[in-house]
């Protein structure tokens, strides 16, 4: 086999590997969330108790792992309007604290969400408990008395994947 033919074969193989979809995007409507989003994998449902703004609450989470990144959509209901701001503040602080990182933020507008000055897309650079470097993108938004956190967490995150995930989120009917 000539050198030119070998290089051509390597180029074709590299192109095929690059085109292999690592992320299989699908619209998902996580049960009970009142939201929809494109996930790159089939999310599993989890529930846990969290303390936000001085109150214990039931948090629902739908998450999956694709291409080394965990994608999730979590939500929690507060019982009265006066609890929205303290709980959302606590939710955002917990995200930063979980990876011991530094955060930068920009506004986040989710179709169907209730306007809230704390709605934002926060980029957090930090470390996992085992010391590995991690980047977390967490979007926080509200609809009525329901608080949401959409998260993409991984070692290196594709800009295209982040735009697809966060740009697809909607709440309401």
ABEGO torsion letter per residue (X at the ends): XBAAAAAAAAAAAAAAAAABBABBBBBBBBBGAGBBBBBABBBBBBBBBBBBGGBBBBBBBBBBBBGGBBBBBBBBBBABAAAAAAAAAAAAAAAAAAAGBBBBBBBBBBBGBBBBAABBBBBBBBBBAAGBBBBBBBBBBBBEABBBBBBBBBABBBAAAAAAAAAABBBEX
